[in-house]
């Protein structure tokens, strides 16, 4: 950490000297010397966030790590996050699960939620929404959701919104709020 500050101070000093050599004032040298390194640091952070490197979800796993999981690991991760947040988790068989990978009940509720987990490299289509609806009906759930570390197609979003009750779609941008969204989905 000390090395970082020494390097940053050196960069600021060099930039300030260059500004003075090029005919700038002392004020210009100070502002440019401070502003450029800070701007570069902020830009690096924003780029990393856009790639998912610094994003942390409730279980301390980066989006990059979620992208490298297989389907079963992703299901287990969802169950672990929800269990940590007080949800009751009911296992379903890995095969023949009727479109439900995780059955859960939010804390303080008796309403069961059927979750279809999709660890995809591309956008998740409406067949996942159909599976969540069918599985939710099979397991007598009050609500259904599809959770992915990716995004959804327009068709999936339309079908989820028109389902009765609507299917909650949790994507890459909302994984950090998964437990809260599921709790509010069942009221």
C-alpha positions as CSV (number, residue, x, y, z in Angstrom):
1,X,0.0,0.0,0.0
2,X,2.9,2.3,0.8
3,X,4.4,1.5,-2.5
4,X,1.2,2.5,-4.2
5,X,1.2,5.9,-2.5
6,X,4.8,6.5,-3.3
7,X,4.3,5.6,-6.9
8,X,1.2,7.9,-7.1
9,X,3.0,10.8,-5.5
10,X,5.9,10.4,-8.0
11,X,3.5,10.3,-10.9
12,X,1.8,13.4,-9.6
13,X,5.1,15.2,-9.2
14,X,6.3,14.3,-12.7
15,X,3.0,15.4,-14.3
16,X,3.2,18.7,-12.4
17,X,6.8,19.3,-13.6
18,X,5.8,18.5,-17.2
19,X,3.0,21.0,-17.0
20,X,5.4,23.7,-15.6
21,X,7.9,22.9,-18.4
22,X,5.2,23.3,-21.0
23,X,4.4,26.8,-19.7
24,X,1.6,26.1,-17.3
25,X,1.1,27.9,-14.0
26,X,1.8,26.4,-10.6
27,X,-2.0,26.1,-10.1
28,X,-2.3,24.2,-13.4
29,X,0.5,21.9,-12.4
30,X,-1.1,21.1,-9.1
31,X,-4.6,20.5,-10.6
32,X,-3.3,18.4,-13.5
33,X,-0.8,16.6,-11.3
34,X,-3.6,15.6,-8.9
35,X,-6.5,15.2,-11.3
36,X,-4.9,12.9,-13.9
37,X,-3.8,10.1,-11.5
38,X,-7.1,10.3,-9.6
39,X,-9.1,10.2,-12.9
40,X,-7.0,7.3,-14.2
41,X,-7.7,5.4,-10.9
42,X,-11.4,6.0,-11.1
43,X,-11.5,4.9,-14.8
44,X,-9.7,1.7,-13.9
45,X,-12.3,1.0,-11.2
46,X,-15.2,1.7,-13.5
47,X,-13.8,-0.6,-16.2
48,X,-13.3,-3.4,-13.7
49,X,-16.8,-3.0,-12.4
50,X,-18.2,-3.2,-16.0
51,X,-16.3,-6.5,-16.4
52,X,-17.6,-7.8,-13.1
53,X,-14.2,-8.1,-11.5
54,X,-14.9,-6.0,-8.4
55,X,-18.6,-6.8,-8.1
56,X,-19.3,-8.9,-5.0
57,X,-22.5,-10.7,-4.4
58,X,-23.8,-11.7,-1.0
59,X,-21.7,-14.8,-0.9
60,X,-18.4,-13.2,-1.7
61,X,-18.1,-14.7,-5.2
62,X,-17.3,-12.5,-8.2
63,X,-19.3,-12.5,-11.4
64,X,-16.2,-14.0,-13.1
65,X,-16.3,-16.9,-10.7
66,X,-20.0,-17.4,-11.3
67,X,-19.4,-17.4,-15.1
68,X,-16.9,-20.3,-14.6
69,X,-19.3,-22.5,-12.5
70,X,-21.2,-25.4,-14.0
71,X,-25.0,-25.6,-13.6
72,X,-25.0,-27.7,-10.4
73,X,-22.4,-25.4,-8.7
74,X,-24.5,-22.4,-9.6
75,X,-27.6,-24.0,-8.1
76,X,-25.6,-24.8,-5.0
77,X,-24.4,-21.2,-4.8
78,X,-28.0,-19.9,-5.0
79,X,-29.1,-22.3,-2.2
80,X,-26.1,-21.3,0.0
81,X,-26.8,-17.6,-0.4
82,X,-30.5,-18.0,0.4
83,X,-29.8,-20.3,3.4
84,X,-27.3,-17.7,4.7
85,X,-30.1,-15.1,4.4
86,X,-32.5,-17.2,6.5
87,X,-34.5,-18.9,3.7
88,X,-35.6,-22.5,4.2
89,X,-34.2,-24.6,1.4
90,X,-35.9,-27.7,0.1
91,X,-33.9,-29.9,-2.3
92,X,-35.1,-31.1,-5.6
93,X,-33.6,-34.0,-7.6
94,X,-30.8,-32.8,-10.0
95,X,-32.6,-34.7,-12.8
96,X,-36.4,-34.8,-13.2
97,X,-36.9,-31.7,-11.1
98,X,-39.9,-30.5,-13.2
99,X,-38.2,-27.3,-14.0
100,X,-37.3,-26.3,-10.4
101,X,-33.7,-26.3,-9.2
102,X,-34.2,-24.7,-5.8
103,X,-37.4,-24.6,-3.6
104,X,-37.2,-22.0,-0.9
105,X,-39.3,-20.3,1.7
106,X,-38.4,-16.7,2.8
107,X,-37.9,-16.1,6.6
108,X,-41.1,-15.4,8.3
109,X,-43.2,-16.7,5.5
110,X,-44.9,-19.9,4.6
111,X,-45.1,-19.2,0.8
112,X,-42.8,-21.4,-1.3
113,X,-40.9,-20.1,-4.3
114,X,-39.8,-22.2,-7.2
115,X,-36.4,-21.2,-8.7
116,X,-35.1,-22.2,-12.1
117,X,-31.3,-21.7,-12.1
118,X,-29.7,-21.0,-15.5
119,X,-25.9,-20.6,-15.7
120,X,-25.6,-19.6,-19.3
121,X,-23.0,-17.9,-21.5
122,X,-25.7,-16.3,-23.7
123,X,-29.1,-14.8,-22.9
124,X,-31.7,-17.0,-21.2
125,X,-34.8,-17.5,-23.3
126,X,-38.5,-18.0,-22.5
127,X,-38.2,-21.8,-22.2
128,X,-36.6,-21.1,-18.7
129,X,-39.7,-19.1,-17.8
130,X,-41.9,-21.9,-19.0
131,X,-40.0,-24.4,-16.9
132,X,-40.3,-22.1,-13.8
133,X,-44.0,-21.8,-14.3
134,X,-44.5,-25.5,-14.7
135,X,-42.3,-26.4,-11.8
136,X,-43.9,-23.9,-9.6
137,X,-47.3,-25.4,-10.3
138,X,-46.0,-28.9,-9.8
139,X,-44.6,-28.1,-6.4
140,X,-47.6,-25.9,-5.3
141,X,-45.5,-22.8,-5.0
142,X,-46.9,-19.3,-4.5
143,X,-44.3,-17.8,-6.9
144,X,-41.6,-18.7,-9.4
145,X,-38.3,-17.1,-10.4
146,X,-35.5,-17.6,-12.8
147,X,-32.0,-16.8,-11.6
148,X,-29.1,-16.3,-14.0
149,X,-25.6,-14.8,-14.0
150,X,-26.4,-13.7,-17.6
151,X,-29.3,-11.7,-19.0
152,X,-32.7,-12.5,-20.6
153,X,-34.1,-12.3,-24.1
154,X,-37.0,-10.0,-24.8
155,X,-39.3,-13.0,-25.2
156,X,-38.4,-14.3,-21.7
157,X,-39.1,-10.8,-20.2
158,X,-42.5,-10.6,-21.9
159,X,-43.5,-14.1,-20.9
160,X,-42.4,-13.6,-17.3
161,X,-44.4,-10.3,-17.1
162,X,-47.6,-11.9,-18.5
163,X,-47.4,-15.1,-16.3
164,X,-50.0,-15.3,-13.6
165,X,-48.5,-14.8,-11.1
166,X,-45.6,-13.0,-12.8
167,X,-42.2,-14.8,-12.8
168,X,-39.4,-12.9,-11.1
169,X,-36.3,-12.6,-13.3
170,X,-33.0,-12.1,-11.5
171,X,-30.1,-11.4,-13.8
172,X,-26.5,-10.4,-13.6
173,X,-27.3,-6.9,-12.5
174,X,-29.6,-7.9,-9.7
175,X,-27.8,-11.0,-8.2
176,X,-26.6,-8.9,-5.3
177,X,-30.3,-8.2,-4.3
178,X,-31.5,-11.8,-4.9
179,X,-32.7,-12.5,-1.4
180,X,-34.5,-9.1,-1.0
181,X,-36.2,-9.5,-4.4
182,X,-37.4,-13.0,-3.7
183,X,-38.8,-11.9,-0.3
184,X,-40.7,-9.0,-1.8
185,X,-41.9,-11.2,-4.7
186,X,-44.1,-13.3,-2.4
187,X,-45.2,-10.3,-0.3
